[in-house]
Amino acid sequence: MKDINKAATEEEVGVLHGLITTLHKLKATALIDEVRMLLENGCMAQEIIALIESKDLMAMQKWVEYNKISCILPADDDDSELSKSLKALKESQAGKVIQFTQEETGA
């Protein structure tokens, strides 16, 4: 049987959940801002990718999956902040993204 005296209260878990969510959001926002700045300054995709810590992205991804967070934008919502932000990011990456293709081999 679990020792109830050592269990966290619902309020304590809520505070911890809020803190972790806030930290992930701050880290993601800072990363997006840094990537945008680097793209605006002409950095190549390889240089930007080298700066990104995959463990941070994986931790955020696991947090989203664990909390069953999802998002569905209405098809006609081109004026949302997320749509505008994604469109601007996509436009800023034009010509700077490495395209990986499978080369044909003559066997």
N, C-alpha and C positions, 0 to 999 in steps of 0.2 A: 504494500500500500504506500502511496506517495505521502511524503511529509508535507502537509498543507501549509505549514509555517514557512516553507521555503519557496512556495509557488508564488509567481508574480500575480498581482491583481490585474483585472481587465484594464484598469486605468493605466497601470505601469506598462503593460504591453502596448497600449494605444500610444503612449508617449514615445516608447522605443520605435514603434512602427512609423510614427510621424517623423522622428529624427532621421531614421534611415532613408525614408522617402525624400525628405528635404535634402539630405546629403547627395543622394543619387541625382536629384534634379539639379542641384548646384553644379555637380561635376559634369553632367551632360550639357548643361547650358554653357559652361566655360569651354568645354571641348568644341561645341558647335561654333561658338564665337571665335575660338582660336583657328579652327579650320577655315572659316569664312575670311578671316584676316589674312591667313597665309595664301589662300586662293586669290584674294584681291591684290596681294603683293607679288603674284606671279610664281609662287612655289609650285613645283611639280607634285603630282600625286604620290610618287615614291617618297619624297621628303615628308609629306604630311602623314602618310601611312606609318612611317618610321617613328613618328612622335606619339602615336596612339597606343595606349596600353590595352592589349586585348583582355587582360584579366579584369580591368575596370568595366569594359563592355560586357563581358560575360557575367559579372556580378549584377549589373543592371538588368541584363536579359533574364537571369534567374529570378531576380526580384519581381519583375513584371510577370513572368510565367507563374511563379509561386502564388502571387496575389491575383492571378487570373484576370489581369488587366488587358482590355482590348479596346479598339476604337474603330468605329465605322463612320466615315464621313458621308453625308448625303451627296449623291452624285451631282447635284446642281449647286453645291456650296463652294464655288470658286473664290468667294470673297472672305473665307475664313482666314484667320491668322495662320493656321497650320498650312493651308493651301498656298497662301502667299509666300510663306517662309520656304516651303519645299520647292516651289517654282523658282524663287530667287536662288536657292542653293543649286538647283539643277542647272540654271542658266550660267551661274558662275563657274561651274565645272566643265562647261562645253569646251571640248578640245584638250582638256587636262586629265581626262580619265583614261587609264590604260585599258585597251580592249584586248581581252584574251581570246584567241581563236586557236582551234586545233588545226595544225598544219597537215596537209595531205602528204602522205609518204608514198613514194613509188616503190612498191614491193614486187 
